[in-house]
Amino acid sequence: MTEFTMDDLRRILRACAGEATPGILDTDIVDVPFRDLGYDSLAQLELASQIGREYATSIPDDAAVALETPRAAIAYVNDRIAARV
């Protein structure tokens, strides 16, 4: 089983939408809302799409924008990965 980690999320966030404030992704952002990190719903959809490609995990659009924090996104992806096993 592959685990989706904070480092994976940071890498994909940077690849999808860049980094609104340089260095912010390297801080403790696990409970910071994506909107406060500078990522809008379009960026969250792109994030979900990229995660889906890399982890063979489908994230519906409504679920993608409902995931408000990195912690929620990581938990959601890991739950989906675990459900495949």
N, CA, C and O atoms as a MOPAC input file, in Angstrom:
PM7 MOZYME 1SCF
protein

 N      0.84200 1    -1.18800 1     0.00000 1
 C      0.00000 1     0.00000 1     0.00000 1
 C      0.88300 1     1.24600 1     0.00000 1
 O      1.87900 1     1.30700 1     0.72100 1
 N      0.52300 1     2.21300 1    -0.79100 1
 C      1.22300 1     3.48700 1    -0.84600 1
 C      0.52400 1     4.45400 1     0.09000 1
 O     -0.70500 1     4.50200 1     0.15100 1
 N      1.31300 1     5.21900 1     0.81300 1
 C      0.73500 1     6.23000 1     1.70600 1
 C      0.95600 1     7.60400 1     1.08800 1
 O      2.02000 1     7.89000 1     0.53900 1
 N     -0.05100 1     8.43800 1     1.18500 1
 C      0.02000 1     9.81300 1     0.71400 1
 C      0.41700 1    10.67300 1     1.90000 1
 O     -0.26800 1    10.67400 1     2.92200 1
 N      1.51400 1    11.40200 1     1.77500 1
 C      2.07100 1    12.15500 1     2.89800 1
 C      2.00400 1    13.66600 1     2.66300 1
 O      1.65900 1    14.13200 1     1.57800 1
 N      2.34000 1    14.40100 1     3.70100 1
 C      2.39900 1    15.85900 1     3.60000 1
 C      3.43000 1    16.27400 1     2.55500 1
 O      3.20800 1    17.23300 1     1.81500 1
 N      4.54300 1    15.56900 1     2.49000 1
 C      5.55400 1    15.88600 1     1.47900 1
 C      5.01100 1    15.67600 1     0.07100 1
 O      5.30700 1    16.45800 1    -0.83200 1
 N      4.21500 1    14.62100 1    -0.12100 1
 C      3.58900 1    14.38800 1    -1.41600 1
 C      2.64300 1    15.53600 1    -1.76000 1
 O      2.64300 1    16.04000 1    -2.88300 1
 N      1.84700 1    15.93700 1    -0.78900 1
 C      0.90300 1    17.03200 1    -1.00300 1
 C      1.64500 1    18.31900 1    -1.35100 1
 O      1.25500 1    19.02200 1    -2.28400 1
 N      2.69100 1    18.63100 1    -0.62700 1
 C      3.46900 1    19.85000 1    -0.91700 1
 C      4.01200 1    19.82600 1    -2.34700 1
 O      3.93000 1    20.81800 1    -3.07100 1
 N      4.56300 1    18.68400 1    -2.73800 1
 C      5.14000 1    18.55200 1    -4.07400 1
 C      4.06400 1    18.79100 1    -5.13800 1
 O      4.30100 1    19.51000 1    -6.10800 1
 N      2.89400 1    18.19600 1    -4.96100 1
 C      1.82900 1    18.34200 1    -5.93800 1
 C      1.26800 1    19.76000 1    -5.93200 1
 O      0.96500 1    20.30300 1    -6.99400 1
 N      1.12500 1    20.36700 1    -4.76400 1
 C      0.65700 1    21.75800 1    -4.70700 1
 C      1.59100 1    22.67000 1    -5.50000 1
 O      1.13800 1    23.52200 1    -6.26500 1
 N      2.87500 1    22.48600 1    -5.31600 1
 C      3.84200 1    23.32300 1    -6.04600 1
 C      3.75900 1    23.07400 1    -7.54200 1
 O      3.83300 1    24.01500 1    -8.33200 1
 N      3.60500 1    21.82400 1    -7.93600 1
 C      3.54700 1    21.48100 1    -9.35900 1
 C      2.27100 1    22.00500 1   -10.01300 1
 O      2.29700 1    22.43700 1   -11.16500 1
 N      1.17300 1    21.97000 1    -9.29500 1
 C     -0.13000 1    22.35800 1    -9.85700 1
 C     -0.33300 1    23.86300 1    -9.90900 1
 O     -0.76300 1    24.40700 1   -10.92600 1
 N     -0.02300 1    24.52200 1    -8.81700 1
 C     -0.41000 1    25.93200 1    -8.72400 1
 C      0.69400 1    26.83400 1    -8.22100 1
 O      0.46000 1    28.01500 1    -7.96200 1
 N      1.87500 1    26.30500 1    -8.08000 1
 C      2.95500 1    27.11900 1    -7.54400 1
 C      2.78900 1    27.33900 1    -6.05600 1
 O      2.11900 1    26.56600 1    -5.37000 1
 N      3.39400 1    28.37900 1    -5.57400 1
 C      3.35500 1    28.67900 1    -4.13800 1
 C      3.06300 1    30.16000 1    -3.98200 1
 O      3.88000 1    31.00400 1    -4.35000 1
 N      1.88900 1    30.47400 1    -3.43400 1
 C      1.43300 1    31.86400 1    -3.32600 1
 C      2.43000 1    32.73300 1    -2.56600 1
 O      2.78800 1    33.81700 1    -3.02600 1
 N      2.87300 1    32.26400 1    -1.41800 1
 C      3.85800 1    32.97600 1    -0.61400 1
 C      5.09100 1    32.08400 1    -0.50200 1
 O      5.01200 1    31.00300 1     0.08300 1
 N      6.22500 1    32.51300 1    -1.04800 1
 C      7.40900 1    31.66600 1    -1.02400 1
 C      7.72000 1    31.14400 1     0.38000 1
 O      7.77200 1    31.90000 1     1.34900 1
 N      7.92400 1    29.83200 1     0.45600 1
 C      8.29500 1    29.20100 1     1.71600 1
 C      7.13900 1    28.77900 1     2.60000 1
 O      7.34400 1    28.03800 1     3.56100 1
 N      5.92800 1    29.22900 1     2.30100 1
 C      4.80300 1    28.91000 1     3.18800 1
 C      4.53000 1    27.41400 1     3.25100 1
 O      4.14000 1    26.90800 1     4.30300 1
 N      4.72600 1    26.70000 1     2.15600 1
 C      4.45600 1    25.26900 1     2.16600 1
 C      5.44100 1    24.49000 1     3.03000 1
 O      5.18300 1    23.33900 1     3.38200 1
 N      6.55700 1    25.10300 1     3.36900 1
 C      7.54200 1    24.44000 1     4.21400 1
 C      7.27300 1    24.64000 1     5.69900 1
 O      8.01100 1    24.12200 1     6.53800 1
 N      6.22600 1    25.38400 1     6.03000 1
 C      5.87300 1    25.59200 1     7.43600 1
 C      4.82200 1    24.56100 1     7.84200 1
 O      4.44400 1    23.71000 1     7.03700 1
 N      4.35600 1    24.63400 1     9.07100 1
 C      3.34600 1    23.70500 1     9.57900 1
 C      1.97400 1    24.16100 1     9.07600 1
 O      1.31000 1    24.98300 1     9.70700 1
 N      1.56500 1    23.61600 1     7.93800 1
 C      0.32400 1    24.06200 1     7.29300 1
 C     -0.78000 1    23.01700 1     7.36300 1
 O     -1.83000 1    23.19900 1     6.74700 1
 N     -0.57600 1    21.95000 1     8.08300 1
 C     -1.49800 1    20.82000 1     8.05700 1
 C     -2.95400 1    21.21100 1     8.34100 1
 O     -3.86900 1    20.60300 1     7.78400 1
 N     -3.18100 1    22.20400 1     9.18900 1
 C     -4.54100 1    22.62200 1     9.51700 1
 C     -4.90000 1    24.01200 1     8.99400 1
 O     -5.90400 1    24.59500 1     9.40400 1
 N     -4.08300 1    24.53600 1     8.09500 1
 C     -4.35200 1    25.84900 1     7.50700 1
 C     -5.25900 1    25.65100 1     6.28900 1
 O     -4.92500 1    24.86600 1     5.40100 1
 N     -6.38300 1    26.33600 1     6.23000 1
 C     -7.26700 1    26.18900 1     5.07000 1
 C     -6.53600 1    26.51200 1     3.75800 1
 O     -5.71700 1    27.42900 1     3.69500 1
 N     -6.85300 1    25.73700 1     2.71800 1
 C     -6.22700 1    25.96700 1     1.41400 1
 C     -6.40900 1    27.41000 1     0.96700 1
 O     -5.48400 1    27.99300 1     0.40100 1
 N     -7.57700 1    28.00300 1     1.20600 1
 C     -7.80900 1    29.39100 1     0.76600 1
 C     -6.83600 1    30.34800 1     1.45300 1
 O     -6.42100 1    31.33800 1     0.85000 1
 N     -6.46100 1    30.06500 1     2.71900 1
 C     -5.50100 1    30.91100 1     3.41900 1
 C     -4.07900 1    30.70800 1     2.90600 1
 O     -3.19900 1    31.54100 1     3.12400 1
 N     -3.87300 1    29.59000 1     2.22500 1
 C     -2.57100 1    29.32900 1     1.61000 1
 C     -2.48800 1    29.91200 1     0.20400 1
 O     -1.44100 1    29.86000 1    -0.44100 1
 N     -3.61400 1    30.47300 1    -0.26700 1
 C     -3.64700 1    31.07700 1    -1.59000 1
 C     -4.12400 1    30.14300 1    -2.68300 1
 O     -3.96100 1    30.44800 1    -3.86500 1
 N     -4.71400 1    29.00600 1    -2.31600 1
 C     -5.20200 1    28.04100 1    -3.29100 1
 C     -6.72100 1    28.10400 1    -3.35700 1
 O     -7.40400 1    27.81300 1    -2.37600 1
 N     -7.24500 1    28.48500 1    -4.51500 1
 C     -8.69700 1    28.58600 1    -4.68800 1
 C     -9.27700 1    27.24000 1    -5.12400 1
 O     -8.55700 1    26.24600 1    -5.22000 1
 N    -10.56900 1    27.22000 1    -5.38200 1
 C    -11.23400 1    25.96100 1    -5.72900 1
 C    -10.68700 1    25.38000 1    -7.03800 1
 O    -10.62100 1    24.15900 1    -7.18300 1
 N    -10.30400 1    26.21000 1    -7.96800 1
 C     -9.71900 1    25.71200 1    -9.20800 1
 C     -8.39900 1    24.99300 1    -8.93200 1
 O     -8.12700 1    23.94000 1    -9.50800 1
 N     -7.59000 1    25.56500 1    -8.05400 1
 C     -6.33500 1    24.92100 1    -7.67800 1
 C     -6.59700 1    23.59700 1    -6.95700 1
 O     -5.84700 1    22.63700 1    -7.13000 1
 N     -7.65400 1    23.54600 1    -6.15200 1
 C     -7.99700 1    22.29800 1    -5.46000 1
 C     -8.44700 1    21.23100 1    -6.46000 1
 O     -8.14500 1    20.05100 1    -6.28200 1
 N     -9.15800 1    21.63000 1    -7.49500 1
 C     -9.56200 1    20.67900 1    -8.52800 1
 C     -8.34800 1    20.14100 1    -9.27300 1
 O     -8.27700 1    18.95000 1    -9.57300 1
 N     -7.39800 1    21.01300 1    -9.57000 1
 C     -6.16700 1    20.58200 1   -10.22600 1
 C     -5.37900 1    19.65000 1    -9.30800 1
 O     -4.81900 1    18.65300 1    -9.76400 1
 N     -5.33700 1    19.97300 1    -8.02300 1
 C     -4.67600 1    19.11100 1    -7.03800 1
 C     -5.30900 1    17.72200 1    -7.06000 1
 O     -4.60200 1    16.71600 1    -7.11700 1
 N     -6.63400 1    17.66500 1    -7.01600 1
 C     -7.34900 1    16.38700 1    -7.01800 1
 C     -7.06100 1    15.59700 1    -8.29300 1
 O     -6.87900 1    14.38000 1    -8.25300 1
 N     -7.02300 1    16.29300 1    -9.40400 1
 C     -6.73400 1    15.64200 1   -10.67600 1
 C     -5.33300 1    15.02800 1   -10.68800 1
 O     -5.14300 1    13.89500 1   -11.13100 1
 N     -4.36800 1    15.78500 1   -10.20100 1
 C     -2.99000 1    15.28800 1   -10.16600 1
 C     -2.84800 1    14.11900 1    -9.19700 1
 O     -2.16700 1    13.14100 1    -9.50500 1
 N     -3.47400 1    14.20700 1    -8.04700 1
 C     -3.44500 1    13.09900 1    -7.09000 1
 C     -4.05800 1    11.86400 1    -7.74100 1
 O     -3.52800 1    10.76100 1    -7.60900 1
 N     -5.16300 1    12.04700 1    -8.43400 1
 C     -5.81000 1    10.93500 1    -9.11500 1
 C     -4.89400 1    10.24900 1   -10.11100 1
 O     -4.85400 1     9.02100 1   -10.18800 1
 N     -4.15800 1    11.04500 1   -10.87300 1
 C     -3.22700 1    10.47200 1   -11.85300 1
 C     -2.08800 1     9.71900 1   -11.17500 1
 O     -1.73100 1     8.61900 1   -11.59400 1
 N     -1.52500 1    10.30300 1   -10.14100 1
 C     -0.36300 1     9.69300 1    -9.50300 1
 C     -0.70100 1     8.52100 1    -8.59500 1
 O      0.08500 1     7.58300 1    -8.46700 1
 N     -1.86800 1     8.57300 1    -7.96700 1
 C     -2.21400 1     7.56200 1    -6.96500 1
 C     -3.40000 1     6.70400 1    -7.37900 1
 O     -3.92600 1     5.94300 1    -6.56700 1
 N     -3.82600 1     6.81600 1    -8.63600 1
 C     -4.95600 1     6.03200 1    -9.14800 1
 C     -6.14100 1     6.10300 1    -8.18600 1
 O     -6.77100 1     5.09700 1    -7.86000 1
 N     -6.41800 1     7.32300 1    -7.74600 1
 C     -7.48400 1     7.56800 1    -6.78000 1
 C     -8.38900 1     8.66600 1    -7.31500 1
 O     -7.95300 1     9.79600 1    -7.53400 1
 N     -9.63100 1     8.32700 1    -7.51800 1
 C    -10.58400 1     9.29600 1    -8.02600 1
 C    -11.11100 1    10.16400 1    -6.88300 1
 O    -11.58100 1     9.65900 1    -5.86300 1
 N    -11.02100 1    11.47200 1    -7.07900 1
 C    -11.57900 1    12.41700 1    -6.11000 1
 C    -12.61800 1    13.24600 1    -6.85800 1
 O    -12.26300 1    14.08300 1    -7.68700 1
 N    -13.89900 1    13.01800 1    -6.57000 1
 C    -14.94300 1    13.80100 1    -7.25400 1
 C    -14.76300 1    15.30100 1    -6.99800 1
 O    -14.24100 1    15.70300 1    -5.95800 1
 N    -15.19600 1    16.11400 1    -7.95000 1
 C    -15.02100 1    17.55800 1    -7.84500 1
 C    -15.61000 1    18.12700 1    -6.55900 1
 O    -14.99200 1    18.97400 1    -5.91400 1
 N    -16.81000 1    17.66400 1    -6.18200 1
 C    -17.42200 1    18.20400 1    -4.96700 1
 C    -16.61600 1    17.83900 1    -3.72500 1
 O    -16.53600 1    18.62500 1    -2.78100 1
 N    -16.02200 1    16.65500 1    -3.72500 1
 C    -15.17900 1    16.26200 1    -2.59200 1
 C    -13.89100 1    17.08200 1    -2.57100 1
 O    -13.41300 1    17.46800 1    -1.50500 1
 N    -13.33300 1    17.34300 1    -3.74700 1
 C    -12.07800 1    18.09400 1    -3.83200 1
 C    -12.21200 1    19.48300 1    -3.22400 1
 O    -11.33800 1    19.91500 1    -2.47300 1
 N    -13.28700 1    20.18100 1    -3.53500 1
 C    -13.43700 1    21.53800 1    -3.00100 1
 C    -13.92300 1    21.52800 1    -1.54900 1
 O    -13.79900 1    22.53400 1    -0.85000 1
 N    -14.47200 1    20.40400 1    -1.09400 1
 C    -14.91000 1    20.30200 1     0.30000 1
 C    -13.73700 1    20.02800 1     1.24900 1
 O    -13.84900 1    20.25000 1     2.45400 1
 N    -12.62700 1    19.55300 1     0.71300 1
 C    -11.43900 1    19.29000 1     1.53800 1
 C    -10.76400 1    20.62500 1     1.82200 1
 O    -10.07400 1    21.17700 1     0.96500 1
 N    -10.96800 1    21.13100 1     3.01400 1
 C    -10.55400 1    22.50100 1     3.31200 1
 C     -9.10700 1    22.66200 1     3.74600 1
 O     -8.53600 1    23.74300 1     3.60200 1
 N     -8.50000 1    21.59600 1     4.27800 1
 C     -7.13600 1    21.70500 1     4.79600 1
 C     -6.25900 1    20.57700 1     4.25700 1
 O     -6.77600 1    19.56300 1     3.78900 1
 N     -4.95300 1    20.74300 1     4.31700 1
 C     -4.07200 1    19.64300 1     3.94700 1
 C     -4.35600 1    18.37000 1     4.75200 1
 O     -4.31800 1    17.27400 1     4.19200 1
 N     -4.63900 1    18.49400 1     6.04900 1
 C     -4.92900 1    17.30800 1     6.85200 1
 C     -6.13000 1    16.55000 1     6.28200 1
 O     -6.10200 1    15.32400 1     6.17700 1
 N     -7.17100 1    17.27700 1     5.91900 1
 C     -8.36500 1    16.64900 1     5.35800 1
 C     -8.05800 1    15.97500 1     4.02400 1
 O     -8.53800 1    14.87300 1     3.75800 1
 N     -7.26500 1    16.62800 1     3.19100 1
 C     -6.91100 1    16.05600 1     1.89200 1
 C     -6.08500 1    14.78800 1     2.05300 1
 O     -6.33700 1    13.79100 1     1.37600 1
 N     -5.11200 1    14.82000 1     2.93400 1
 C     -4.26100 1    13.65300 1     3.16500 1
 C     -5.09200 1    12.48900 1     3.69900 1
 O     -4.95100 1    11.36000 1     3.23000 1
 N     -5.94500 1    12.75300 1     4.66300 1
 C     -6.78900 1    11.69500 1     5.23400 1
 C     -7.70700 1    11.11200 1     4.15800 1
 O     -7.86300 1     9.89400 1     4.07100 1
 N     -8.31100 1    11.96800 1     3.34500 1
 C     -9.22100 1    11.51000 1     2.29500 1
 C     -8.49200 1    10.59100 1     1.31800 1
 O     -8.97300 1     9.50300 1     1.00000 1
 N     -7.34200 1    11.03100 1     0.85100 1
 C     -6.57900 1    10.22900 1    -0.12200 1
 C     -6.14800 1     8.90500 1     0.50500 1
 O     -6.27000 1     7.85400 1    -0.12600 1
 N     -5.65000 1     8.94500 1     1.72700 1
 C     -5.22400 1     7.70000 1     2.37100 1
 C     -6.38800 1     6.76200 1     2.61800 1
 O     -6.21700 1     5.54600 1     2.52900 1
 N     -7.56300 1     7.28300 1     2.92500 1
 C     -8.76300 1     6.43700 1     3.06800 1
 C     -9.09900 1     5.76900 1     1.73800 1
 O     -9.44000 1     4.58700 1     1.69700 1
 N     -8.99900 1     6.53300 1     0.65400 1
 C     -9.29700 1     5.97100 1    -0.68200 1
 C     -8.27100 1     4.90700 1    -1.07500 1
 O     -8.62800 1     3.88900 1    -1.66800 1
 N     -7.00900 1     5.14000 1    -0.74900 1
 C     -5.96900 1     4.15900 1    -1.03600 1
 C     -6.20900 1     2.88500 1    -0.23000 1
 O     -6.11300 1     1.78100 1    -0.76600 1
 N     -6.51800 1     3.03700 1     1.03900 1
 C     -6.75500 1     1.88000 1     1.92500 1
 C     -7.96800 1     1.07400 1     1.45600 1
 O     -7.98500 1    -0.15000 1     1.59100 1
 N     -8.96800 1     1.73900 1     0.91400 1
 C    -10.17500 1     1.04800 1     0.47000 1
 C     -9.89700 1     0.13800 1    -0.72800 1
 O    -10.64800 1    -0.80600 1    -0.97700 1
 N     -8.82900 1     0.41600 1    -1.46400 1
 C     -8.47800 1    -0.41200 1    -2.62200 1
 C     -7.83300 1    -1.71300 1    -2.20000 1
 O     -7.85100 1    -2.68300 1    -2.95800 1
 N     -7.27000 1    -1.75600 1    -1.02000 1
 C     -6.50200 1    -2.94000 1    -0.58600 1
 C     -7.42100 1    -4.03500 1    -0.11600 1
 O     -6.95600 1    -5.10200 1     0.28400 1

